[in-house]
Amino acid sequence: MAKKLQTRPYDAAAYLKGEKECALYLQAAIDESDGEPAVVVGALGDIARGRGMMQLARDTGLTREGLYRALSPGGNPSFATVVKVCKALGLKMHTEPA
């Protein structure tokens, strides 16, 4: 009888601790999103959970519950929230020609 393979759900937040990893992860999400904002918001949520939602709430002046809701896969954060979160996480947004 073959053994059953045991697996666990993958959680990117467990691996996103440093600013460099977070910046690369967010950039990859932006690059691969094909214009779908939920992909970028989800990646930002992963980064926020990995770095600590409670501290992020303090740093942004937003509630922890509000951050979880806004940065969830179905969330729809305002641009102001995205900017606050990026700044608090030590990430800069920039553009370049497509």
Secondary structure, DSSP 8 states (H G I E B T S, - for coil): -----------GGGG--SHHHHHHHHHHHHHHSTT-HHHHHHHHHHHHHHH-HHHHHHHHT--HHHHHHHTSTT----HHHHHHHHHHTT--------
